[in-house]
Amino acid sequence: MTDAPLLIAEDLLLILLDDDSGRLTHASYLDTGLGGAHLVDLALGGHVDVDEPGRKWGFTQAARVHVTGSLPGDPVLRAAYDTVAEKERTAQDLVGRLGRKQRDPLLERLAGRGLVERREGRVMGLFPTTRWPAADARHETQVRQALDSALLRGGTPDPRTAGLVALLHGLGVAHRVVDRGDVPAGEVKKRAKAVAEGDWAAKGVKDAVAAAQAAVVAAMVASSAAATAGSS
């Protein structure tokens, strides 16, 4: 396993992968979550700035993202950086773009690090499927311990963990990815919300997290509207 740090998007995938079955759980809107993770990673590294949402003619203007000139070393983040650099876009638009077609390449990276194993199979003997069961759970265990501390024991998370918590909160699964024991789900949700809105990072990073959460909500609303229209 390489010593290079994992991306927040990779940690998100590890948390949402079932270690035994190798299948993704709670994966709705995951692509949006991965795009949000890339934006947060870029903001944490000082590679992009997220402008504060403003108002013009009485309407709220969406936050916009621009590069700072500091290039990320990770090739995945460099590709995300290049997308940001193409032209000024809203943070919400970028989250959608950055998350496209990211699942398989990131899962392949995790397999290359020896953290998961790629297994090919077929459903009902006909339809090809790929599973990614855990191969080395040590890193995931550390991530889960940090999440447990932040969500169950009131610990103060580092910025990276806080960013992951905020993304899980935006996806609506923070209470489902920890072993709650006798801690009510509502309490975990409240703690995740407090972490997402807390003073754990510079404002630009918090704005990136807020943009990711807004993009997830927008995706949920759009999906619900499409489903309603399709059933009418």
C-alpha positions in Angstrom: 0.0 0.0 0.0 1.3 3.4 -1.0 2.0 6.0 1.7 0.4 8.8 -0.3 -2.6 10.3 1.5 -6.0 9.2 0.3 -8.5 11.7 -1.1 -11.6 12.5 0.9 -13.5 11.0 -2.0 -11.7 7.7 -1.5 -12.4 7.8 2.2 -16.1 8.4 1.4 -16.1 5.3 -0.9 -14.5 3.2 1.8 -17.1 4.2 4.4 -19.9 3.5 2.0 -18.6 0.1 0.8 -19.7 -3.0 2.6 -16.5 -4.7 3.6 -17.8 -8.2 3.1 -20.1 -7.9 0.0 -18.0 -5.2 -1.7 -21.1 -3.4 -2.7 -21.9 0.3 -2.1 -24.5 1.1 0.6 -26.4 4.3 0.9 -25.1 5.3 -2.6 -27.9 7.6 -3.7 -26.4 10.8 -5.0 -22.9 9.4 -4.4 -21.6 11.0 -7.6 -22.6 14.4 -6.3 -20.9 13.5 -3.0 -17.7 12.6 -4.8 -17.7 15.9 -6.7 -18.2 17.7 -3.4 -15.3 15.8 -1.9 -13.0 16.9 -4.7 -14.0 20.5 -4.2 -13.4 20.3 -0.5 -10.0 18.6 -1.0 -9.1 21.4 -3.4 -10.2 24.1 -1.0 -8.4 22.4 2.0 -5.2 22.3 -0.1 -5.5 26.0 -1.0 -5.9 25.2 -4.7 -9.3 27.0 -5.2 -11.2 29.8 -3.5 -15.0 29.7 -3.2 -16.6 33.2 -3.2 -19.3 34.0 -0.7 -22.8 33.9 -2.2 -24.0 37.5 -2.9 -27.1 39.3 -3.8 -28.0 41.3 -6.9 -31.3 43.0 -7.6 -32.8 41.3 -4.6 -31.8 37.7 -5.7 -29.2 35.5 -4.1 -26.3 34.7 -6.4 -24.7 31.3 -6.2 -21.1 31.0 -4.9 -18.5 30.8 -7.6 -15.2 29.0 -7.7 -11.8 30.1 -9.1 -8.3 28.6 -8.9 -5.6 30.2 -6.9 -2.6 29.1 -9.1 -1.4 26.5 -6.6 -1.4 23.2 -8.5 -2.3 19.9 -6.7 0.1 17.0 -7.0 -2.5 14.2 -7.0 -3.5 13.5 -10.6 -7.2 13.1 -9.8 -7.2 16.5 -8.0 -5.2 18.0 -10.8 -7.9 16.9 -13.3 -10.5 18.5 -11.0 -8.4 21.6 -10.8 -8.2 21.8 -14.6 -12.0 21.6 -14.7 -12.3 24.5 -12.3 -9.7 26.5 -14.3 -11.6 26.1 -17.6 -13.9 29.0 -16.7 -15.6 30.5 -13.7 -18.6 28.4 -12.7 -20.9 28.2 -9.7 -19.8 25.8 -7.0 -23.0 23.8 -7.4 -22.4 23.3 -11.1 -18.8 22.3 -10.4 -19.8 19.7 -7.8 -21.9 18.0 -10.5 -19.1 18.1 -13.0 -16.3 17.0 -10.7 -18.2 13.9 -9.6 -19.0 12.5 -13.0 -17.5 9.1 -13.9 -15.4 9.1 -10.7 -16.6 5.9 -9.0 -14.8 3.3 -11.0 -11.4 5.2 -11.3 -11.4 5.8 -7.6 -12.3 2.2 -6.8 -9.5 1.1 -9.1 -7.1 3.4 -7.1 -8.2 1.8 -3.9 -7.6 -1.6 -5.3 -4.2 -0.5 -6.5 -3.4 0.6 -3.0 -4.4 -2.9 -1.7 -7.3 -1.5 0.3 -10.1 -3.3 -1.6 -10.1 -6.3 -4.0 -11.8 -6.2 -7.4 -14.1 -9.2 -8.0 -16.0 -9.8 -11.2 -19.1 -11.9 -11.3 -22.5 -12.2 -12.9 -26.1 -11.7 -11.5 -28.3 -14.7 -12.3 -25.4 -15.9 -14.5 -26.2 -13.2 -17.1 -25.4 -9.7 -16.0 -21.8 -8.7 -15.3 -21.2 -7.1 -11.9 -18.1 -5.9 -10.0 -17.7 -6.0 -6.3 -15.0 -4.4 -4.1 -14.7 -6.2 -0.8 -12.1 -5.0 1.8 -8.6 -6.3 1.4 -6.9 -4.2 4.1 -9.2 -2.4 6.5 -6.6 -0.6 8.6 -7.0 2.8 7.0 -10.8 2.5 7.0 -10.7 1.6 10.7 -8.8 4.8 11.4 -11.3 6.8 9.4 -14.2 5.2 11.3 -12.5 5.9 14.6 -12.2 9.6 13.7 -15.9 9.6 12.7 -16.9 7.9 15.9 -15.0 10.5 17.9 -16.7 13.3 16.1 -20.2 12.0 15.9 -20.6 9.9 19.1 -18.2 11.2 21.7 -18.2 14.9 21.0 -14.5 15.0 19.9 -13.2 18.0 17.9 -12.5 16.7 14.3 -9.5 17.8 12.2 -10.5 19.7 9.1 -10.3 16.6 6.9 -12.6 14.5 9.1 -14.9 17.5 9.5 -15.2 17.8 5.7 -16.0 14.1 5.5 -18.6 14.5 8.2 -20.2 17.4 6.4 -20.4 15.5 3.2 -22.0 12.5 4.9 -24.4 14.9 6.5 -25.2 16.4 3.1 -25.9 12.9 1.8 -28.1 12.2 4.8 -26.2 9.1 5.9 -24.0 10.3 8.8 -26.1 8.5 11.3 -26.0 5.2 9.3 -22.2 4.9 8.9 -21.3 4.7 12.6 -22.1 2.1 15.2 -24.5 4.2 17.3 -25.1 1.8 20.1 -27.6 3.5 22.4 -27.0 7.0 20.8 -30.2 8.0 19.1 -30.0 8.7 15.3 -31.4 12.2 15.9 -28.4 13.0 18.2 -25.9 11.8 15.6 -27.7 13.9 12.9 -27.6 17.0 15.2 -23.9 16.5 15.9 -23.1 16.0 12.1 -25.0 19.3 11.4 -23.1 21.1 14.1 -19.8 19.8 12.7 -20.8 20.8 9.2 -21.6 24.4 10.4 -18.8 24.7 12.9 -15.7 26.8 12.9 -13.4 23.9 11.9 -11.9 25.5 8.7 -11.3 28.7 6.8 -14.4 30.3 5.3 -13.5 29.2 1.8 -13.4 25.6 2.8 -16.7 25.9 4.6 -18.2 27.6 1.5 -17.0 24.6 -0.5 -18.7 22.2 1.9 -21.9 24.3 1.8 -21.8 24.2 -2.0 -21.5 20.4 -2.0 -24.4 20.1 0.4 -26.5 22.5 -1.7 -25.7 20.4 -4.8 -26.9 17.2 -3.1 -30.1 18.9 -2.0 -30.7 20.1 -5.6 -30.0 16.7 -7.0 -32.5 15.2 -4.5 -35.2 17.8 -5.4 -34.6 17.3 -9.1 -34.9 13.5 -8.8 -38.0 13.7 -6.7 -39.6 16.1 -9.2 -38.8 13.8 -12.1 -40.2 10.8 -10.2 -43.4 12.7 -9.5 -43.7 13.9 -13.1 -43.2 10.3 -14.3 -45.9 8.9 -12.1 -48.5 11.5 -12.9 
